[in-house]
Amino acid sequence: MRKDNYKPIRLDSVQALRVARKRPDFNAAWEALDEEYAALEALLAARRDAGLTQEALADLMGTTKSAISCLEASFRSDRHSPSFATLKLYANACGKKLVVQLV
């Protein structure tokens, strides 16, 4: 592939979501993931607030950066769910306490 033929297309995620929301059943599927994305956002916010990279968090948890990456990605997948003990360890390494609420 020649470099002069490469013309990247900028992703406009807001527009892409707007278009996707017009597809049948998209909104129901999107809303079905609310709990997973809220949990993921809580984990990422805890790590960010603690000023930790995945690598630094992995060191505190006694694991690898790859394991932290997989853990964070698991919230977007049906293949694997982290254990309560793992989530508690993650929270504690970020200086937080894990609390589960049913509302």
matplotlib code that plots the C-alpha trace (Angstrom):
import matplotlib.pyplot as plt

x = [0.0, 1.4, 1.3, -0.2, -3.3, -3.9, -6.7, -7.9, -11.5, -12.1, -14.6, -17.4, -18.7, -21.6, -22.8, -22.2, -24.3, -27.0, -27.2, -27.0, -29.9, -32.1, -31.6, -34.3, -33.6, -30.4, -31.7, -32.9, -29.5, -27.7, -29.8, -29.2, -25.5, -26.1, -25.2, -22.0, -20.8, -21.7, -19.6, -16.7, -16.9, -16.7, -13.5, -11.9, -12.7, -11.3, -8.0, -7.9, -8.7, -5.9, -3.5, -2.7, -1.8, -2.8, 0.8, 1.0, -2.3, -1.1, 2.0, -0.2, -2.5, 0.3, -0.6, 0.2, -0.8, -2.4, -4.6, -5.8, -6.5, -8.5, -10.3, -11.4, -12.4, -14.4, -17.2, -17.9, -18.0, -20.1, -17.1, -15.7, -16.9, -14.5, -15.0, -16.0, -12.6, -10.9, -13.1, -12.4, -8.7, -8.9, -10.9, -8.5, -5.5, -7.1, -7.7, -11.4, -13.9, -16.1, -19.8, -22.5, -26.0, -29.2, -31.6]
y = [0.0, 3.4, 6.1, 8.6, 6.4, 6.3, 8.6, 8.0, 8.7, 10.4, 8.7, 10.9, 8.8, 11.1, 10.9, 7.2, 6.7, 8.9, 6.8, 3.5, 4.6, 4.6, 0.9, -1.5, -3.0, -0.9, 1.1, -2.0, -3.6, -0.4, 0.0, -3.7, -2.9, 0.1, -1.9, -3.3, 0.1, 1.7, -0.9, -0.4, 3.3, 2.9, 0.8, 3.1, 6.1, 4.5, 3.7, 7.2, 8.9, 6.9, 8.1, 4.5, 3.1, -0.5, -1.5, 0.2, -1.3, -4.7, -4.3, -3.5, -6.4, -8.9, -9.5, -8.4, -5.4, -7.8, -9.3, -5.8, -5.0, -8.3, -7.6, -4.1, -5.5, -8.3, -5.9, -5.6, -9.4, -12.3, -14.7, -13.8, -12.2, -11.2, -12.7, -10.6, -11.2, -9.8, -6.7, -6.2, -6.5, -4.0, -1.5, -1.9, -1.3, 1.9, 3.0, 2.3, -0.1, -2.3, -1.9, -3.7, -2.2, -3.6, -0.8]
z = [0.0, -1.0, 1.6, -0.7, -1.1, 2.7, 3.6, 7.2, 8.0, 11.3, 13.6, 14.8, 17.7, 18.4, 14.9, 14.7, 17.8, 16.4, 13.3, 15.3, 17.5, 14.4, 13.8, 15.1, 18.5, 19.0, 21.9, 23.8, 23.3, 24.3, 27.5, 28.4, 28.9, 31.3, 34.4, 32.9, 31.6, 35.0, 36.8, 34.3, 34.7, 38.5, 38.2, 35.7, 37.8, 40.9, 39.1, 37.6, 40.9, 42.5, 39.8, 38.8, 35.4, 34.7, 35.3, 38.7, 39.7, 38.6, 40.8, 43.8, 43.1, 42.5, 38.9, 35.4, 33.3, 30.9, 33.6, 34.6, 30.9, 30.6, 33.9, 32.7, 29.3, 30.9, 31.7, 28.0, 27.4, 28.3, 28.3, 31.7, 34.9, 37.6, 41.1, 44.1, 45.6, 42.4, 42.4, 46.1, 45.6, 42.7, 44.8, 47.8, 45.5, 44.4, 48.0, 47.8, 49.4, 47.3, 48.0, 46.1, 46.0, 44.6, 43.7]

ax = plt.figure().add_subplot(projection="3d")
ax.plot(x, y, z, "-o")
ax.set_aspect("equal")
plt.show()
